[in-house]
Structure formats: structure tokens, C-alpha cells
Amino acid sequence: MILQLNELRDKLAGCWTGKNVGGVLGAPFECKRMIPNVDFYVQDLTQGPPANDDLDLQIVWLAAVERYGRNVNASILGEYWLSFVIPNWVEYGTGKTNLRAGLVPPLSGDVDNTYKNSNGCWIRSELWACLAPGHPEIATRYAFEDAIVDHADEGMYAEIFTSAIQSAAFVENDREKLVEIGLSYLPENCITAQTIRKAVDCYHSGIDFIEARKLIHNAAPGTFGIQGIAISEIPTENNEGMELGAAGFDAPENVAFVVLGLLYGEGDFGKSLILANNCGEDTDCTCATLGALLGIMNGASKLPKKWTDPLNDKIVTMCINKTGGGIWVPETATQLAERILRDIPGFLGQDLCDVFAEGGMKIECCEKEALFCKKIDDYLPYINLSGRMYEIPLNELCAQPYVARYQFTAFQVLIDYEGSAFFKKGENRKFKVKVINSNTMREQQWVKIKLYLPDGVTAVGVSEVEMPLNNLYLSCAEKEFELNTESFMSGRLELIVDVSLNGRHSSGPVKMLLLGQ
């Protein structure tokens, strides 16, 4: 399957135009448990559209991509998050606090994060879909890196789902097939998948939309629509029987509301957005994400002028720290789309993107049956050598919330914190170090792992090992270490795990942080 330049350009512009439309429509009803029942914008747009925080966070990510290309990862995104993202609310603030404390992703998104299952990361999925159009197997990997900066668990799964369907939408227009593709990247038993399937079941069963809204909510009740109000103040109209949920557990139902609008809207752009808005809760997020998806499917040229003309292509940001320069901020959705278009060749590489093709740049996309997650042969396209580049399968990455990853030229280091970022004085603390050979180097190796410990901390057993390191697919060298902290007096334990290969000049020193409890 081939995406030609003109079609790609139209779909990219459609993505950001649709994102902008949906965000503006839903913004006045955010954080409200209600059915707004409006059929158009309610704001005065004569002075231009209001700011759209769902859109502008991705401009920060784009800046990171333009500097680091396809090597961008959660650690790099975390640095940009600290420097250029202003908000400190809920999961954003917790993620930033954890990063400042020295906790690396994925720990930064999980530790003490009440809102790790909320909506702050799945609204950032469009960039990865646009950089990997027709390649959800790539888009979802970068969505994972994005999500673990400040989210975990269901929040993370939500972004993997939205990035998959948006990437697939560049080459697939069947609404139900897109939902199936997105679900294929999620664990079947995760709650996000359950609520999405609930939306699909309601649609197939012919259940009234209002009742479907309630059934989805009660399948995973969130609290986004009742933030800051007393239980007695929750509106009763259309909310009868809607259960109260746990604070911050908002991603499953809101992503399912996106799917509800997609299916019940029957492909009509305006109807779909109105229905998503009528679900209430995080309306600017649900409408913006659905608008982006429909914009990709239709292209900007086919979006209704009724919805696009009042915004005049303009976008307004509110979350970007622009002091001191460093971040380019577009004025229009078209400018943003064109900037991303220029980044795609370097992001995908020449194996997938031919900039000298007849008629202009073209992208080789997955065949439709290959848009689904490959449970066994999960891979990234290989860029500078022949064949495929195999990495840790996405489903394994998602199941490792306390494993920090570090990529070096000849090997990868994984530090397994074994379920916690803390230690208790007087109790031994175990952790694992796993080293994976880079099969691009095509050599068997011997790896040396050495711990450098602070005063008062000793290793139980050895603090240094040498192990063989095969170069077969996903082979690794693994060692569990144990620390004695009886004589350690500080509440912050920092140690260095140094990894090197015999006969190689490069090494991989990694700092590990444990906090006293």
C-alpha cells in the first residue's frame, strides 16, 4: 500500500484541523457530567479560536523529534517536558515532580501518581500517527515512550490505542476495522479494552446512545465530569444510575466515548463530534481526538466548511514555555502539518519513504492485514541494514512498569526495580540488570556488569560479574544483585551500574536511584 504525497499532505492537514475543531467544540463542556446537546460552537469566534492545550503539548514533542529523530525516547521527552511544558496539574505535575526527583521513565509516570490512568497522554497520540502514517506498529512504540513520562497502566494503554487507530486511518477507512486494529495492540483483559468493546457491543446491539453512554461509564466509572464539586451538586438529569468512580481513573471511559462517537456518528463528521460531546466528562479531549481521527480518514479537503471556516485554520497554544526560544510554535494547523510532513522522511527512513518518487514523496505502508499487532513477530522496520530490527515486543514493554531502559550503540541495558522505587533501611534490596546484545553488531560478546555503591551500602554476594552475551534474537545476560543498606544513613540511595563489553571501547554507565521509605 502506497501513500502518495498529495494524499498524505491532505490527511496530515485534516488531522490537525479536525483536532482543532473538536477541541474548540468540546472545551466549554470539559469537566461536566452532562449531555450538552449543542450542535455547533458556543464560543464567540470572531477574535479567533481559544487556546487548545490538547494540541500544543505535541508541538513540544515535535521539537524533540526534529532534534533527535527516530532516536527520541521517554528520557528525551522527559527533559523537554521539564523545560517547555508549563502546567503542573494532576498527572503532569506528578510526572514532573518525579522526574525532578531523579525517577526515570517509566517510574516517573507511576510512582505516587493518582492520575496515571487519566487523559493527559492519549490526547498526544496524533504526532506519532502522523510521523508513522500507515504504520501503527511504529506509532504505538513511540506512543509508549510518550505515555510513560507521566502515565502508566490504563492511561498508557489508551494512548497506544489512539495512536494505532490514527496511524491505521491513513490507509483504512472502515470504522469498525480501525477499532479492531487498535484493540489488537492492547491486552485483552485491560479495562480500556473492556470499555471499548462495550461501546462496540452497544452499537451492534442497537442500544440507544444515551443508554450506551451510561453503560460505558458504569463499566469503568471515572470522575472527570465531577471534579471540584460536591456529590450533592452533581446534576441528576441524564445522570441517573451513573456510578461514582475512583479519582483519576478516567482514560477507559473517555477513550470509549471517542469510539462511541465514531460508531454512532456513522461517518458523518459533525454528527460524530456532537455525539462525543454529548457524552460529557473530558469533552475537549474526546472531541479533539475523534476530530483528528476523522480528519485523517477524510483529509482536510473533505471536512465540512461549516466546521472549519470559523476557525480560519488558526491554532492557539497555552501550555508551551516560549521564553528563551527553543520551541517553534505554528500559527495554523496547515503550518503544523507541513512541518511534520518534512520530518517524516528522516523519521521513517528510506526503506519506507522515497523522497525521489515519481510525482513526489511516497510512503510504503503496511498491507491492511499487517496493520494489526503481530503478537509474536512484533518488529520495527530496519533502517540502515537489510532485514528487520527486532526489539522487545510492545506487550512486554507495557508489562514492565518498573523497568528502566537505556540504549547504547552495541547493547541495551534494562534495570528492573522489581516493583518499587523505594528501599527500607535494614532490609536487603534486590534488583536485576539485564543486558541485551545489539544484533546489528553481529557478534557474540562477553559483558561485564559492575556496581559502584555509596558508603554504607554493600553487595550481598558479588558486586561485579562477567557473563556471555549471545547475539541471537532477544537473548540477554541477566543478573540479580542484592544490597545491604544497614549502615546507609541517607534517604536517597544512588548507585552506578556500569556495563561494558570485553573488546569494545564504549561502555554504559547507568545511575540507579532508590528512595528511602
N, C-alpha and C positions, 0 to 999 in steps of 0.2 A: 504494500500500500504506500502511495506516494502523496505527500503534501506539497503542492506547488506554491510558489512564492505569493501570488496574489490571494489565493485562498487562505494561506497561513496568516498573511497580514490582516485580512478581513476578520478572521476568527480571533486573533490577538486583540484587535481593537474592540471587537464585540465583547470579549471577556471583561475588559476594564470599563467599558461603557455600561455593560449590564451590572457590574459590581457597583458602580456609582449610582445607577438608577435605583437598585434595590436598597442600598444603604440610605439614600435620601428618603425613599418611601417609608421605610421602617423606623427611622430614627425617632420620630415623635412618640412612638409607642413602646420603645425599649423599656424593659423592667416593669411591664404592666401585664397582669393576668387578666386579659380581656379579649374580646373579639372587636377590633376597631371598626370593621365594616365600612371602610372607606374605599373608594375606587380610584383615587388619584392622590398626588401630593397634597399635603395640607399646609405646607410652609409657603411663605411669600418668597418666591424665587427671582423676583425682579432684580435683586442685587447679587444674584449668583447662588450656587448651591451651598449648603452648610458644610462644615468640615466632616470628613469621613475617616474615623480612626481605624475602621476595618481595612481600609485601603492603604493608609500611609505607612503602616508598620512594614509592609512588604517593600517599600522604597528603600528602607534601611537594609533589608536583606539583599536587594539588588545591588546596593553599593558594595556589599561584601563579595557578591558573585563577580562583579566587574573587576575586583582586585585579585580574587583567588580562584575564579573559575570553578571548574568541577571539583576542585580540591576543598571547597568550602565544607565545613563540618560544624557540629554543635559547639565546639570550643571557640571557633572563629565567630560564629553567630553570637555567642555569649558575650564576647568582647564588644561587638557592635551594639548589642543590647544595652550594655552598661554605658557606652559612650553617647549613644544617639537617641535612645528611647526615653521620653520624659516621664510617662506615667509610673506611679509606684503603687497603684491599686491592686488589690487581691493577688491573683497568681503572678502578675507582672512584678509586683513589689516583692513577693516571696522569692521568686526566681532570682531577682537582682540581689536581694539580701544574701541568699545562699551563695551566689557567685562571688560577692564581695567577701564572704567569709572563707573563700577558698574551695568551696564544694564545686566539683566539676560536673558537667552533664554526664550521665542522666541524674546524678544525685541532686543537682540544683533544682530540678523540676519536681522532685518527690519529697524531699525532707521537709517536714512540718508544713506542707503545702495543702491547706484545706481546700483550695480551689484548683487542684491539679486535674480534676475531672470536669473543669468548666470550659468556657467557649473561646478562650483567648488565643488558641493556636490553630484550630481548624479554619478560622477566618483568614489565615495566612497561606493557604494552600495554593492559591492561583499562580503565584510566581513559579513554583516548581512544575506545575502542569504546563505553563507556557514555555518554560525552558526545556521541557521534555515532552513536546506535543506528540501524542500517539504512542507514548512510551510510559505507561503507568508503572512499569517495573523499575524505572529510573526515578520518576517523580515521587513515588512513595518512599524511596530511600532518603531523599533529601527532606521530605516532609517529616520523616522520623527524626532526622538531625535537628530540624527546626523545633519540633514539638518538645523534645526532651530538655530544652533550655529552661522552660518554665512550666512544663506539664508532665504528666505521667498517665499510665493506665488508660481510662476511657477518654480522657482529653486527647491523648496521643493517638488512640485508635480512630477518633473522629477525624483528625487531620489526615491520617493515612487513607481513610475512606474518601474524603472530599478531593484529595489530590489525585486519587486513582480515577474517579469518575470524570473529573475535569480534564485530565490528560487524555483519557479514552474518548472524550467528547469531540476531540479534534478529528476523529475518524469514524465515530459511531454515533448515530442519531437516535437509535432505539432507546427510549427512556427506561424501560424495564431491563434491557440488556446492560445499560450503564450501571444500574443499581446492582445487578448480579456481579458485574466486574468489580465494583467497589467492595462488595461483601467478600469476594474471593481473597482479598488481602487482609481480612480480619479473622481472628479466632472465632469459631462458630459460637462459642459459649460466652463471648464478651457481651456486656449489656448494650453497648452501642449497636452491635449486630442484631440483638434481640429486638430493640425498638424499631430499627429499620425494617426488619421482617414484619413487625406488627403493622407498620404503615402499608407495606405491600399486601399483607393479608386483608386489611381493611378495604383497600382498593379493589382487590379481586372479589371480595365478598359483597361489594355494593353497599357498604356501610356509609351512612350519611357522614359528611365531612365533619360536622360539629361533634358527632359521637366519636369519630375516629380521632379527633384532637384529644378528647378526654381519655380514650383507651390508651393512646400513646403516652400521655402524661402519666397515667397511673401505672404503666409498665415500668417506668423509671422516673418517679416524681422528682422534679427539680424545684429550685426556689428562686430562679432568676426573676420571675414575674412578681414576686412579693418582697423584693429586697427593700429594707428600710421602712416597712410598715408593720403594724401590729396585726396579729391573726384576725382580730375582730374587724379590721378595716379592709380585709380582702373582699373585693366586690363579689356578690353572690350570683349576679346574672351570668348565665352560661358557664359558671364555675361549680355548679352543684356536683358533689361527689368527687371533686378533684382533690387528691390526697396531698398532704404536706410531705416534703422530702427533706433530705439532708442538705445542709448549706454547701454550696459549691458543686453539687452533683448535677450539672446542667447540660453537659455535652450530649448524652444519649438522646434525650427527648428533642433537643433543638435541632440536631442533625436529622432526626427522623421527621421533624416538621419541614425541613428542606425537601426531603423525599416525598412527603405528603403533598406539598405544593406542586412538585414536579409531576407526580402521577395524576392527581385530581385536576390539575390545570390542563391536561390533555394537549400539551404542546403549545398552548396559547401563552405568549409572553406575559401580557398584562394580567390575565386571569390567574396564572400560576403565582405571580408575585403577590397579588391581592390575597390569595388563599394562604400563602405562607405568612403574610402579615396578620391574617385573621387567627392564627394560632397563638398570637401573643408571645409573652416571655421575651427572648432576646431577638426582637423583630428586625433590628438593623442588620444583625449578623445573618439570620436565616434568609432574609430577602436579598442581601448583598451576595451571599454565596450562591443562591439559586439564580440571581440575575447574571452572575458571572458564567455559570454553567450554561444557561440558555443563550447567553451571548456568544459563547464558543460554538454551540451547536448551530446557531443561525448565522453568525457573522454580523458585524456591525451594520452592513448594508441592508439587512433584513429586519433589524429591530424597528419597532413602531416609532415613528417620529413623534407621536403623541407623548411618548415617554422620554425620548432623547432630546428633543428640541428645547424644552425648558431649561435643561442643564447646560446647553451650548458646549458640550464636551469638556467643561471645566471641572477640575477637581481641587479640593481644598484640604490641606493637611492640618493636624493639630498635635500630633504626638512626637514629631521629629525635632530634636535639638539641632537647630541650624546655626548656632553660634560657633564661630571659628571656622566655618566652611567644612568640607569633607563629605557632605551629602548633597547630591544633585536632586532637586525636587521639581518634578514636572508640573506644568500648569494645566495640562489637558490629558484626558485618557489616551488620546492618539499619540501624544509625545511619549507617554509611558510605554505604550505598546511598541512603538518604533524603537525605543531604546532596548527593550527586551529582544526584539527581533534581531538586532545587531549582536546580541550576546549569544544567541542560540548556536551559531557555528562553533564557537570556542567551547561552549558547554557540552555539546553532543560529540564534537569531533568529526573528522572527515569520513569515518566509517558510516555515519548516519546522515550527515549533512553535506551536500555537494553545493558549494557556493558558485561553481562554474557551470552548473547545469544549463542546458538549453532552455531559454525562457526565464532564467533567473534561478535563484537558490531553490533547492528542493530537499525535502526530508524523507528518508526512508523510515516508515512507521511499521509497527507490529501488524501482522495479519490479525484479523478480528478474533480468531480463536486463541491467539497468543497474547491478547490484552489481559486475560485472566492471570492471576498469580500462579506461578509454577511452584507448587509446594515442594518439589524435590529439586528441580533444576533451576532454582531461583538464581538469576545472574544479572550482572551489569554488562552492557556491551563493552568489548575490549577496545581500547583506543590505540595504542601505538604499536601493538604487535598483533599477530594473527590469532584467531580463535576467540575464546571467551575468557573474561576475567571473573572468576568465582570469588565471592565474598561470603561472609557469614550470612546465612539466609535471613530474610527480613523477619520471619516469625520467631527465630531465635533471638534476634536483637530486641524485639518487643518484649520478650520474656525475661530480659536481663536488666531490671530497673536499677540494680546496684553494681553494674559492671561498667567501668570507665575504659574507653578505647583510645589508643594512641597509635597513629600511623607513622611509620618510618620507611625509608626507601626500601630496605631489604626485609623488613619484618613488621608485624603488628603486635602491640602489647595490650593485653587485657588485664585490668586489675579488678578482681572480684571481691567486693567488700563484704560479701556473704550476708546481705540483707540489712546492713546498718552502716551509718556513717559515724557511729559512736563507739567508745570503749569505756570500761569501768575499771577504775584503779583497783588493783589487787586481783583482777580476773584476767586470765590469759585471753589474748585476742588473736583469732585466726583470720587469714585472708589468702587468696590464691593469686598466683601470677601465671598467666597463660601467654605463650609466645607462638605466633603463627608465622610460618615461613612465607615470604612473598614468592609465589611460584613464577613470577616474572623473572626472578634471578636464576631460576632453573638449576639450583644447586642444593645438594644436601649440606647441612651445616651442623656445627656444634654451638650451642648457645650457653652463655654464662649469665646467671642472674645473681646479683649481689645486693644486699641490703646495707644501707648506711643509716644507722639508728642514732637518735639523740641520747644524751646522757640519761641514765636511769631506766633505759629500755634495753632489754637483752632478748636475743632469739632463743627460743626453746628448741634445741637441736641446732641445725646449721643455719647460717645466715648467707651462705653462698653455695651455689650448685652449678655444675656443668652437665648439660643434657644433650642428647642427639636431637636434631630438628629436621624431620623429613620434609621434602618439598611436594608431597602428594596433596591432593585437594583437601583442604580443611584439616590437615594434620597439624599437630601442635606439640609443644613441650609445656608441661604443666607442673607446678609445684605449689603445695600449700605450706605457708610459713605460719609460725606461731610466735607471738610476742609475749614477754613477761613485763608488766608495767608496774610491779610492786614498788619500785624505787623511783618511779617517774612522778615529779611534783607538779607539772604543768597541766592545764586543762586542754591543751592543744598539742596533739602529737603529730609532728611532721617528720616523715622519713623519706628517703630516696631509694627507689628501686632502679638499679642500673642494669640495663640489658645490653649485651654486646655479642657479636658473632665472632668466633675464632677465625682469624684470617681476613677480617673486614675492618676497615678503618673507622666506620661510623658506629655510633652507639646510641642508645635510647634511655637517657636518664628521665625518670618519671617521679614527680613528687606525689606522695600519698598523704592525705590529711584525715585524721580521726579526731573527733571532738569528745572531750570528757563528759561523762554523764553522771 
